[in-house]
Amino acid sequence: MAKKTAKATTKAAPKPAKITASSKPRKKSELFNMLAEHNGLKRKDVAGVFDTLSKVMAADLAKPGADKPKIFVVPGLMKVKSIFKPATKERKGIDPFTKLEKVFKAKPASTAIRIRPLKGLKSML
């Protein structure tokens, strides 16, 4: 009895759709699906990359010092900087609108985030 050999039917992978500008901001699922399609990955893999990127970003930007801001760079796209803003005390001053003396409220300490575009992002536009 002769064994039948199975024919390997290979289908060519369909070409991914052309990347065009969206009329409204893309949703997370649309972006993940598009990236997966264009790079030959599974959607879960793309989601995992974004999840890991956000964890690395959070670790690198957490708890900046008063004299040293924390910086995270997305190569070729942007530089993200977290800056510590110390608390301010309650103070007396002149209201710039009414020109009358006023007590300005105290503000708690906070962390500000600044994002700067890099040359690669600027040249795309």
N, C-alpha and C positions, 0 to 999 in steps of 0.2 A: 504494500500500500504506500503510495507516494504522499509525502507531506505537501500541503499547499503552503506556498510562501505568500505572506501578506504583502501587498503592494503598499509602499509608503506613499500616502497621498499628502503632499505638502502644499499647503495653500500659501500664497504670498501674503504677507501681513498687509492689511489695508493701510494706505498712506494716511497719516494723521491730517486732520483738517488744518487749513491754513490759519495762522494766528492773525486775527483782525482786532481792531479796536472795539471795545464794548461801549454801547451807548449809556450804560449805567454800570455802577461798580459791580465787579464779579463777586458771586457768592463763593464761600469757602469750598463747597462741593464742586462747583464749576471749575475753579482753579485747580483743585486736586486732580479732577478727572482729566483736564487738559494736560497738566504736567505728566501724569501717568501715561497718557496716550502718546505724547511726543517723545518720551524717553524710554518707552518699552518696559515700564514698571507697573506693578500693581498699585491700585489706589491706596491700599493699606501701607505700602512701602513709602509712598509720598507723604502720607499723613504721619508716619513714624519719623521721617526726616524733619518735618516741620515741628513735631513735638520735641524732638531732641534739640533742634535749633533754639526753640523757646526756652528750654531748660538751661542750656548753655548761656544764653543771653541773660536770663534771670540771675544765674550764678555770678556772671561777670559784672553785672550792673548793680548788684545788691550792696547796700550799706556803704555809700561813698563817704570818704572822710571830709572834714571841714576844709582841709587844704589840698586834698587830692581827689579830683573827680574820677569816676570809673568810666572806661571806654570800651565799647564793643564795635568791631568793624565787620560789616557784611562786604566782603571783597568786591571792589568795583562798583558798588551801589551806594552804600551809605555808612556814615559813622554815627553811632548812637552814644550819647554821653549822659551819665547821671550825675547831677550836681547837688550837693548838700546845701540847703538854705537854713541857717540857724534861726532860732526863735528870736522874735523882736519884742522888746518891752513896750508897755503902754507909754505913750509920750505926748507932750503938748506940742502943738504946731499951729500954723495958720492954714485954714482951709483955702485952697487955691481958687475955689469958685465964689465963696462969699467973702473972703478976705477977713474972716473973723477967727479968733483964737478957738481952737478945738482940741479935744483929747482923742488921739488916734488909738484904736484898740490894739492890744498885743496879738501877735500872730504866732502859732506854734511852729516848730521846726518842720521842714518838709523836704522832699526830694524832687527836683525838677528834672525833666527829661528833654534833651535837645537832640534833634536829628539833623545832620548835615549831609547833603548829597555829595557824592564823590564824582570825579571826572567822568567815569564810565556812565553814570546815570545822566549827567548833564549832556554828554555827547549823544545819547540816545534820543533826546528830545530836540 
